Amino acid sequence: MNRKVIYILASTMLLGTLILTGCGAKKEAAAVQKAPPSWYLNPPKSTASTLYAIGEGEDRDEALKNALNMMASTLSVSISSQYDSKKVVQEGLVNTHQSTVVSSTQSDLKKIRISSYELMESHKLGFNNYTVLIRSDKQKLFDSLKYEMEQKFALVDSRIESLTLHNALQRLNGYRKIKDEIKDVPDTIVVMNVLNSSYSGREYLHRMERINSSYEKLLSSISVEIECNGDSKVLEAPIREGFSAKGVEIKNSKGSMHFRVAVDSNVKEASSYGFTLARYAIDISVKDYKGSVVASSKLNIIGSSAQGYDVAKEDAAIKLDEMIKKDGIDKITGLGI
């Protein structure tokens, strides 16, 4: 085969390759430049009986979560969420088009779980950018929230009944956990009222009041006495203040509602870069009227001073006071009050 024939064949193959490559590029560009769906550009509006919401995210799960948050926010309910400005990017080989589709908003809101909904549409807008459309029937949503409320308080009643088997501090801790778990009930009632204007939820608000009242009454009946060994005497004041801030009475007493807080410290003197150090290893135990340990904790605190060992120990007490004010006496002592 001569050089001329070889040249012609090579040129023909190269031309074919370029044509195929060009077609593939056009197809890729067309695929990337595919327009967003109509429901995304013009989402359906909520009606008297149905709620609609659109959400975006890096994947479908995140988009769904944001859609549920958006749906909850349309009910005038506080829900913890933060929406950033999101963009649709349609990239081609020639140009890039961007359009902002969701304005930047921020909210510090409380969580309301929407469990009754239908995923209507799902679409990939671009790289790591998904959107979904969901809807929820208002009556079904109301029924689901009402059922969840009934189940929640049935469990609460059962737990309160079981608390009678425990000591006062354990009961107090149990009430505290229950109070924390039902703190969003008023927000849920707001949702339910929006869905059904005749619903007030007064029964559950009264039950919340009774639980709060039981907690406060129990707390006011508990007393503690604080015992500190020689090295711990300087730590007594911040511990006393911590209990007082919680509403716990400090006194010497007896009975099932009285507890003894024992503070035992081992402190060592040291020095570093011209400072005197007081290294505290602190053991705290809380005992009931029978002498049984109901809570305990261990702390390590280092006080420092350029004015001597006694001032370094006072600095350790200041640091303990700061810890109590930040974390609470319950965490410092191991109690759940």
One Martini backbone bead per residue (centre of mass of N, CA, C, O) as a GRO file, in nm:
protein
  337
    1MET     BB    1   0.096   0.037   0.025
    2ASN     BB    2   0.082   0.356  -0.027
    3ARG     BB    3   0.106   0.671   0.108
    4LYS     BB    4  -0.159   0.789  -0.008
    5VAL     BB    5  -0.355   0.578   0.101
    6ILE     BB    6  -0.280   0.603   0.398
    7TYR     BB    7  -0.357   0.906   0.425
    8ILE     BB    8  -0.658   0.874   0.351
    9LEU     BB    9  -0.738   0.676   0.579
   10ALA     BB   10  -0.646   0.851   0.818
   11SER     BB   11  -0.828   1.095   0.756
   12THR     BB   12  -1.098   0.945   0.774
   13MET     BB   13  -1.073   0.848   1.071
   14LEU     BB   14  -1.037   1.128   1.200
   15LEU     BB   15  -1.306   1.247   1.102
   16GLY     BB   16  -1.487   1.040   1.245
   17THR     BB   17  -1.392   1.098   1.533
   18LEU     BB   18  -1.475   1.399   1.538
   19ILE     BB   19  -1.776   1.355   1.489
   20LEU     BB   20  -1.832   1.173   1.737
   21THR     BB   21  -1.725   1.369   1.949
   22GLY     BB   22  -1.918   1.598   1.884
   23CYS     BB   23  -2.181   1.447   1.946
   24GLY     BB   24  -2.116   1.381   2.242
   25ALA     BB   25  -2.087   1.674   2.338
   26LYS     BB   26  -2.375   1.761   2.264
   27LYS     BB   27  -2.517   1.554   2.446
   28GLU     BB   28  -2.383   1.646   2.712
   29ALA     BB   29  -2.478   1.937   2.701
   30ALA     BB   30  -2.780   1.872   2.689
   31ALA     BB   31  -2.789   1.719   2.958
   32VAL     BB   32  -2.678   1.952   3.143
   33GLN     BB   33  -2.900   2.172   3.012
   34LYS     BB   34  -3.133   2.073   3.156
   35ALA     BB   35  -3.422   2.165   3.263
   36PRO     BB   36  -3.611   2.229   3.503
   37PRO     BB   37  -3.885   2.152   3.639
   38SER     BB   38  -4.196   2.291   3.668
   39TRP     BB   39  -4.240   2.236   3.981
   40TYR     BB   40  -3.985   2.407   4.057
   41LEU     BB   41  -4.055   2.685   3.920
   42ASN     BB   42  -4.386   2.607   3.985
   43PRO     BB   43  -4.504   2.555   4.266
   44PRO     BB   44  -4.734   2.437   4.451
   45LYS     BB   45  -5.000   2.544   4.641
   46SER     BB   46  -5.136   2.570   4.924
   47THR     BB   47  -5.423   2.457   5.088
   48ALA     BB   48  -5.686   2.386   5.297
   49SER     BB   49  -5.592   2.053   5.269
   50THR     BB   50  -5.292   2.114   5.143
   51LEU     BB   51  -4.943   2.054   5.152
   52TYR     BB   52  -4.647   2.220   5.023
   53ALA     BB   53  -4.294   2.127   4.941
   54ILE     BB   54  -3.955   2.238   4.895
   55GLY     BB   55  -3.627   2.078   4.855
   56GLU     BB   56  -3.269   2.093   4.922
   57GLY     BB   57  -2.960   1.902   4.832
   58GLU     BB   58  -2.694   1.679   4.802
   59ASP     BB   59  -2.934   1.488   4.859
   60ARG     BB   60  -3.236   1.342   4.903
   61ASP     BB   61  -3.242   1.340   5.212
   62GLU     BB   62  -3.179   1.640   5.251
   63ALA     BB   63  -3.412   1.748   5.080
   64LEU     BB   64  -3.636   1.623   5.254
   65LYS     BB   65  -3.568   1.759   5.520
   66ASN     BB   66  -3.605   2.053   5.409
   67ALA     BB   67  -3.899   2.016   5.326
   68LEU     BB   68  -4.010   1.957   5.610
   69ASN     BB   69  -3.916   2.222   5.732
   70MET     BB   70  -4.076   2.403   5.539
   71MET     BB   71  -4.353   2.293   5.612
   72ALA     BB   72  -4.342   2.374   5.910
   73SER     BB   73  -4.300   2.684   5.861
   74THR     BB   74  -4.587   2.722   5.721
   75LEU     BB   75  -4.723   2.670   6.024
   76SER     BB   76  -4.594   2.866   6.228
   77VAL     BB   77  -4.333   2.702   6.320
   78SER     BB   78  -4.081   2.613   6.518
   79ILE     BB   79  -3.765   2.526   6.345
   80SER     BB   80  -3.463   2.376   6.317
   81SER     BB   81  -3.300   2.595   6.080
   82GLN     BB   82  -3.100   2.647   5.769
   83TYR     BB   83  -3.100   2.865   5.492
   84ASP     BB   84  -2.945   2.880   5.192
   85SER     BB   85  -2.825   2.989   4.915
   86LYS     BB   86  -2.936   2.859   4.607
   87LYS     BB   87  -2.821   2.693   4.301
   88VAL     BB   88  -2.856   2.670   3.957
   89VAL     BB   89  -2.652   2.464   3.743
   90GLN     BB   90  -2.582   2.504   3.387
   91GLU     BB   91  -2.356   2.312   3.209
   92GLY     BB   92  -2.147   2.381   2.938
   93LEU     BB   93  -1.912   2.426   2.680
   94VAL     BB   94  -1.974   2.747   2.653
   95ASN     BB   95  -2.169   2.798   2.911
   96THR     BB   96  -2.298   2.961   3.214
   97HIS     BB   97  -2.588   2.914   3.428
   98GLN     BB   98  -2.734   3.127   3.686
   99SER     BB   99  -2.990   3.083   3.952
  100THR     BB  100  -3.168   3.207   4.204
  101VAL     BB  101  -3.425   3.014   4.398
  102VAL     BB  102  -3.332   3.075   4.705
  103SER     BB  103  -3.354   3.258   4.961
  104SER     BB  104  -3.195   3.383   5.227
  105THR     BB  105  -3.242   3.207   5.538
  106GLN     BB  106  -3.301   3.236   5.900
  107SER     BB  107  -3.351   3.000   6.179
  108ASP     BB  108  -3.448   2.965   6.531
  109LEU     BB  109  -3.596   2.659   6.571
  110LYS     BB  110  -3.824   2.413   6.642
  111LYS     BB  111  -3.896   2.077   6.648
  112ILE     BB  112  -4.109   1.917   6.400
  113ARG     BB  113  -4.265   1.617   6.331
  114ILE     BB  114  -4.325   1.491   6.001
  115SER     BB  115  -4.493   1.176   5.913
  116SER     BB  116  -4.724   1.287   5.708
  117TYR     BB  117  -4.629   1.205   5.376
  118GLU     BB  118  -4.554   1.281   5.018
  119LEU     BB  119  -4.356   1.179   4.754
  120MET     BB  120  -4.372   1.319   4.434
  121GLU     BB  121  -4.075   1.446   4.371
  122SER     BB  122  -3.754   1.393   4.188
  123HIS     BB  123  -3.440   1.587   4.133
  124LYS     BB  124  -3.150   1.647   3.938
  125LEU     BB  125  -2.979   1.950   3.893
  126GLY     BB  126  -2.683   1.854   3.985
  127PHE     BB  127  -2.403   1.859   4.140
  128ASN     BB  128  -2.497   1.805   4.447
  129ASN     BB  129  -2.821   1.858   4.343
  130TYR     BB  130  -3.131   1.835   4.500
  131THR     BB  131  -3.492   1.781   4.452
  132VAL     BB  132  -3.816   1.811   4.621
  133LEU     BB  133  -4.165   1.702   4.639
  134ILE     BB  134  -4.418   1.762   4.884
  135ARG     BB  135  -4.706   1.622   5.063
  136SER     BB  136  -4.997   1.705   5.286
  137ASP     BB  137  -5.256   1.603   5.468
  138LYS     BB  138  -5.403   1.772   5.717
  139GLN     BB  139  -5.572   1.553   5.857
  140LYS     BB  140  -5.351   1.334   5.871
  141LEU     BB  141  -5.151   1.506   6.026
  142PHE     BB  142  -5.326   1.553   6.274
  143ASP     BB  143  -5.371   1.252   6.348
  144SER     BB  144  -5.069   1.184   6.390
  145LEU     BB  145  -5.011   1.392   6.616
  146LYS     BB  146  -5.227   1.290   6.814
  147TYR     BB  147  -5.117   1.005   6.846
  148GLU     BB  148  -4.834   1.085   6.948
  149MET     BB  149  -4.934   1.234   7.199
  150GLU     BB  150  -5.074   0.995   7.337
  151GLN     BB  151  -4.822   0.813   7.350
  152LYS     BB  152  -4.639   1.000   7.514
  153PHE     BB  153  -4.830   1.021   7.774
  154ALA     BB  154  -4.847   0.721   7.833
  155LEU     BB  155  -4.543   0.696   7.894
  156VAL     BB  156  -4.528   0.908   8.114
  157ASP     BB  157  -4.722   0.772   8.316
  158SER     BB  158  -4.550   0.517   8.350
  159ARG     BB  159  -4.290   0.658   8.459
  160ILE     BB  160  -4.411   0.800   8.704
  161GLU     BB  161  -4.500   0.541   8.850
  162SER     BB  162  -4.199   0.422   8.871
  163LEU     BB  163  -4.071   0.649   9.061
  164THR     BB  164  -4.172   0.541   9.346
  165LEU     BB  165  -3.914   0.330   9.368
  166HIS     BB  166  -3.740   0.587   9.429
  167ASN     BB  167  -3.552   0.823   9.513
  168ALA     BB  168  -3.562   1.161   9.517
  169LEU     BB  169  -3.334   1.210   9.306
  170GLN     BB  170  -3.438   1.008   9.096
  171ARG     BB  171  -3.711   1.143   9.061
  172LEU     BB  172  -3.602   1.415   8.973
  173ASN     BB  173  -3.456   1.308   8.724
  174GLY     BB  174  -3.708   1.192   8.587
  175TYR     BB  175  -3.862   1.461   8.561
  176ARG     BB  176  -3.649   1.610   8.398
  177LYS     BB  177  -3.663   1.426   8.147
  178ILE     BB  178  -3.962   1.467   8.090
  179LYS     BB  179  -3.956   1.773   8.054
  180ASP     BB  180  -3.764   1.761   7.806
  181GLU     BB  181  -3.953   1.572   7.621
  182ILE     BB  182  -4.218   1.795   7.648
  183LYS     BB  183  -4.130   2.092   7.552
  184ASP     BB  184  -4.270   2.068   7.244
  185VAL     BB  185  -4.581   2.058   7.279
  186PRO     BB  186  -4.676   2.351   7.220
  187ASP     BB  187  -4.581   2.344   6.921
  188THR     BB  188  -4.762   2.110   6.834
  189ILE     BB  189  -5.029   2.253   6.905
  190VAL     BB  190  -5.000   2.477   6.700
  191VAL     BB  191  -5.014   2.295   6.456
  192MET     BB  192  -5.291   2.164   6.519
  193ASN     BB  193  -5.444   2.436   6.513
  194VAL     BB  194  -5.385   2.500   6.215
  195LEU     BB  195  -5.523   2.233   6.112
  196ASN     BB  196  -5.730   2.272   6.378
  197SER     BB  197  -5.908   2.529   6.519
  198SER     BB  198  -6.066   2.348   6.750
  199TYR     BB  199  -5.787   2.291   6.869
  200SER     BB  200  -5.612   2.324   7.197
  201GLY     BB  201  -5.463   2.116   7.406
  202ARG     BB  202  -5.530   2.159   7.716
  203GLU     BB  203  -5.478   1.886   7.846
  204TYR     BB  204  -5.162   1.883   7.796
  205LEU     BB  205  -5.096   2.148   7.940
  206HIS     BB  206  -5.194   2.052   8.220
  207ARG     BB  207  -4.998   1.812   8.240
  208MET     BB  208  -4.744   1.983   8.233
  209GLU     BB  209  -4.804   2.145   8.490
  210ARG     BB  210  -4.807   1.900   8.683
  211ILE     BB  211  -4.515   1.814   8.631
  212ASN     BB  212  -4.379   2.080   8.714
  213SER     BB  213  -4.500   2.084   9.000
  214SER     BB  214  -4.375   1.816   9.098
  215TYR     BB  215  -4.085   1.901   9.063
  216GLU     BB  216  -4.083   2.155   9.248
  217LYS     BB  217  -4.182   2.013   9.506
  218LEU     BB  218  -3.950   1.810   9.526
  219LEU     BB  219  -3.716   2.012   9.527
  220SER     BB  220  -3.814   2.172   9.793
  221SER     BB  221  -3.781   1.895   9.981
  222ILE     BB  222  -3.482   1.904   9.937
  223SER     BB  223  -3.173   1.826  10.114
  224VAL     BB  224  -2.837   1.943  10.207
  225GLU     BB  225  -2.509   1.844  10.309
  226ILE     BB  226  -2.170   1.971  10.359
  227GLU     BB  227  -1.857   1.786  10.340
  228CYS     BB  228  -1.520   1.893  10.423
  229ASN     BB  229  -1.210   1.867  10.413
  230GLY     BB  230  -0.934   2.041  10.462
  231ASP     BB  231  -0.865   2.082  10.142
  232SER     BB  232  -1.194   2.151  10.078
  233LYS     BB  233  -1.292   2.415  10.215
  234VAL     BB  234  -1.248   2.613   9.967
  235LEU     BB  235  -1.495   2.451   9.798
  236GLU     BB  236  -1.772   2.498   9.943
  237ALA     BB  237  -1.898   2.761   9.832
  238PRO     BB  238  -1.953   2.681   9.529
  239ILE     BB  239  -2.129   2.433   9.603
  240ARG     BB  240  -2.345   2.581   9.760
  241GLU     BB  241  -2.429   2.774   9.528
  242GLY     BB  242  -2.515   2.554   9.330
  243PHE     BB  243  -2.756   2.447   9.497
  244SER     BB  244  -2.904   2.716   9.541
  245ALA     BB  245  -2.955   2.772   9.232
  246LYS     BB  246  -3.154   2.505   9.229
  247GLY     BB  247  -3.326   2.512   9.518
  248VAL     BB  248  -3.149   2.384   9.738
  249GLU     BB  249  -3.135   2.306  10.060
  250ILE     BB  250  -2.913   2.404  10.326
  251LYS     BB  251  -2.884   2.139  10.573
  252ASN     BB  252  -2.945   1.982  10.876
  253SER     BB  253  -3.073   1.646  10.853
  254LYS     BB  254  -3.345   1.411  10.803
  255GLY     BB  255  -3.431   1.163  10.587
  256SER     BB  256  -3.535   1.085  10.257
  257MET     BB  257  -3.479   1.410  10.164
  258HIS     BB  258  -3.181   1.364  10.261
  259PHE     BB  259  -2.836   1.474  10.185
  260ARG     BB  260  -2.484   1.386  10.148
  261VAL     BB  261  -2.195   1.588  10.076
  262ALA     BB  262  -1.877   1.461   9.990
  263VAL     BB  263  -1.550   1.623  10.014
  264ASP     BB  264  -1.245   1.492   9.871
  265SER     BB  265  -0.899   1.602   9.894
  266ASN     BB  266  -0.596   1.610   9.690
  267VAL     BB  267  -0.315   1.819   9.747
  268LYS     BB  268  -0.050   1.968   9.543
  269GLU     BB  269   0.258   2.110   9.532
  270ALA     BB  270   0.385   2.345   9.283
  271SER     BB  271   0.598   2.454   9.002
  272SER     BB  272   0.584   2.720   8.731
  273TYR     BB  273   0.728   2.981   8.599
  274GLY     BB  274   0.688   3.128   8.900
  275PHE     BB  275   0.451   2.940   8.986
  276THR     BB  276   0.208   2.836   9.202
  277LEU     BB  277   0.070   2.512   9.262
  278ALA     BB  278  -0.267   2.353   9.286
  279ARG     BB  279  -0.331   2.010   9.292
  280TYR     BB  280  -0.650   1.875   9.236
  281ALA     BB  281  -0.810   1.583   9.381
  282ILE     BB  282  -1.158   1.513   9.342
  283ASP     BB  283  -1.409   1.375   9.564
  284ILE     BB  284  -1.759   1.307   9.498
  285SER     BB  285  -2.031   1.229   9.727
  286VAL     BB  286  -2.369   1.093   9.741
  287LYS     BB  287  -2.588   1.044  10.022
  288ASP     BB  288  -2.821   0.892  10.183
  289TYR     BB  289  -2.989   0.815  10.481
  290LYS     BB  290  -2.839   0.516  10.461
  291GLY     BB  291  -2.540   0.565  10.307
  292SER     BB  292  -2.589   0.557  10.010
  293VAL     BB  293  -2.461   0.582   9.699
  294VAL     BB  294  -2.606   0.799   9.431
  295ALA     BB  295  -2.338   0.977   9.372
  296SER     BB  296  -2.047   1.061   9.154
  297SER     BB  297  -1.714   1.228   9.134
  298LYS     BB  298  -1.429   1.350   8.935
  299LEU     BB  299  -1.164   1.597   8.987
  300ASN     BB  300  -0.934   1.824   8.807
  301ILE     BB  301  -0.748   2.095   8.958
  302ILE     BB  302  -0.560   2.401   8.875
  303GLY     BB  303  -0.393   2.622   9.070
  304SER     BB  304  -0.266   2.968   9.042
  305SER     BB  305   0.031   3.166   9.162
  306ALA     BB  306   0.251   3.446   9.254
  307GLN     BB  307   0.151   3.447   9.589
  308GLY     BB  308   0.115   3.145   9.649
  309TYR     BB  309  -0.048   2.867   9.780
  310ASP     BB  310  -0.314   2.986   9.895
  311VAL     BB  311  -0.392   3.136   9.630
  312ALA     BB  312  -0.396   2.881   9.452
  313LYS     BB  313  -0.639   2.752   9.601
  314GLU     BB  314  -0.836   2.983   9.537
  315ASP     BB  315  -0.817   2.945   9.229
  316ALA     BB  316  -0.948   2.665   9.230
  317ALA     BB  317  -1.222   2.766   9.337
  318ILE     BB  318  -1.282   2.953   9.099
  319LYS     BB  319  -1.282   2.727   8.883
  320LEU     BB  320  -1.514   2.568   9.007
  321ASP     BB  321  -1.723   2.792   8.987
  322GLU     BB  322  -1.713   2.808   8.676
  323MET     BB  323  -1.802   2.516   8.624
  324ILE     BB  324  -2.078   2.532   8.766
  325LYS     BB  325  -2.194   2.769   8.594
  326LYS     BB  326  -2.165   2.613   8.324
  327ASP     BB  327  -2.268   2.293   8.403
  328GLY     BB  328  -2.351   2.243   8.687
  329ILE     BB  329  -2.402   2.068   8.980
  330ASP     BB  330  -2.500   1.799   8.855
  331LYS     BB  331  -2.239   1.736   8.692
  332ILE     BB  332  -2.023   1.768   8.917
  333THR     BB  333  -2.179   1.539   9.113
  334GLY     BB  334  -2.379   1.337   8.926
  335LEU     BB  335  -2.643   1.473   8.916
  336GLY     BB  336  -3.012   1.495   8.807
  337ILE     BB  337  -3.131   1.829   8.865
   0.00000   0.00000   0.00000
